[in-house]
């Protein structure tokens, strides 16, 4: 929320400096996240309030004029300008003076109004079409107030000529970030109350003098009924006739802009102004349009739940369809507004409006929040209603608005107010003692000090000895229990004044968290392998899992099992997934059952910034369990790669793209560091998520750990990934973390040299290389220390249906140097085993 201090000072005297006030508000819970100082860069001896004395046509340019300006100096100065809003004054007798403007002398630092980029310049004297210009009349852009450069600033008639512009238009704006429980501070008066309480001063509220015209009473001009009082506690309406729609006065436009709102016209601006001033959202209906819908009779406002499928076009020109969860403002012919969110187009205020029905109401915050979110219609009004607008504020906001409309729009106000108030606002009473306050805060305050701090916040205090019966003021709907009152005492006393205390008890003994330690070790290993950790939301769209099955046309979802034991990846249909009851958006309405979609979405997004990505995520999936309210939440590890495997600055061309073997290599390095590499095997996998023939299941013994593979091209397209290989893996994290914490058995290093040789064999093409390597290890016995596949070949002279696999073998003994005979003997055993078990042939 933006709070201009010049506006705030209308309601409270500020005795603190800007830094002191910022700190005091922040410590009281109203966090000031930024301070904007308007006019700080305007030199006090260069930029002034001035008055135009004469406007003449430039003799050498049709679109330029000469303005003679009095800025309070020794003599008026003449400037050349092309401001279109000075054209109407050309050649006219301005009498005692023309419009008041912002004026800069030579030497002033300004923003270049003709540059698309922000650029500061120093104003210099110059001849424009042969005429010397001795200064500049200024637009909002040149002063940094906005990007508007269509005309110069026209100040109010009472602007004092010669005053430094920084004194007249300068201001300090606090950007305050409020938590949801501080909805009462979403207004200038709300912040003024806090400042007054924190500084020990008093605050003022503006007078709401309502000059009632010679009109029928408001109750004779409109009727209001509330059919659902659980969603609308109070609804008031006031009638104003004969208004003149026009631009708002300068002071109101300036305050609205500095508070972050765009001025429109005096009627709309007044409703926004009162909302910012009091915190009461208002809505103005065109009374004549309501009467026309009532066939010329008295408008009948009905507040009710929507009927399923009911429709209305809102002020933004969009046709909206409603459900029973939405609250509508209607008449006997149907909807005219979405309660607390947006009005309807048919009854909106326009240039022809002369009679107004002004709505001021209170709505259920949860209902407003849900409707605003579902319709994607956030607004300043719905933001306030979602944080509770007390019913006792309704009539105060309405009376303030109609008083301004009578003054600024020449309206006549119908006597009285239509007031439907079925659910009266309660005033909760909380009992508390100073001892309870001191126990919770660790302070030593007396009963008088506690009472005094609460009275500064306008709480009503009734004393009964040491007991205080505390009643919250009408604008406080958040005080219900003693802890709420204690919090208010702490805010007023100041959190910085509450003493620090240490625990008097011993800390409990520390216990190891094996799962957490194992996960941290896995993270370290993957980062060391060149991977980068990501953290994504566990929420996905209900159709996201369907994208994983793009290769099957969306068919083939994993059916949930009664024992909730799903295979990885668990691709569940929307109806079987864990769904949110009140999602913020359709893109985040389902809890993910697998981490793969999150990985693919992240890869697609980050490819805009990098050519190569290697990422991993440690996170939870959510698997529903039959008969249980809560899902199972397995911890999973997801990995993803795309782009060149390696880049070197001395190479002109990039290395090959990441493929199945690149990610398999990362997994093998992980398993090796965890000490389980010898137990892990990869077996071919057929899964619609992955490219046929380029995916594998990962097993440790009989336990299935997960999957790894290249993403199917159709799945890749479904996730908006480019036409290059994408490889992903998903593993069960729990057994990996447990393995990380098992003690590693260290083996001695042989002091004798190793013997290396290559072995190439021809086998049937359907025999996995891992099976061949396993048989080689068994045949080599204790002398064979390492087996590595380094070449796979098909084609002539290899027969069809066969494949040549070449392995690098390492032999080593711990007791002696191996002889040629020792190596030859081990080699013969390996070859014999391969021939007998796999029908392998030695390749020459």
Helices and strands as residue ranges (DSSP letters): E 2-4, H 5-8, H 18-27, E 31-38, E 47-57, E 65-70, E 77-81, G 84-89, E 100-105, E 109-111, E 120-122, E 126-128, E 131-133, E 135-137, E 154-155, H 165-168, E 171-177, G 180-185, H 188-199, H 218-221, E 222-226, E 232-241, H 250-258, H 266-278, E 282-286, H 287-293, E 299-305, E 311-313, E 319-321, E 327-331, E 334-338, E 342-343, G 345-347, E 355-363, H 365-375, H 380-385, G 391-393, H 394-408, E 412-413, E 418-420, E 429-433, H 434-441, H 447-455, E 460-464, E 467-471, H 482-493, G 495-497, H 514-528, E 532-533, E 539-540, H 544-547, G 550-552, G 574-576, G 586-588, E 590-591, H 596-606, E 613-620, E 635-642, H 660-674, G 677-679, E 680-684, E 690-700, E 703-711, H 713-718, E 726-732, H 733-741, E 755-764, H 769-780, G 781-783, E 784-793, E 802-811, H 820-838, E 841-842
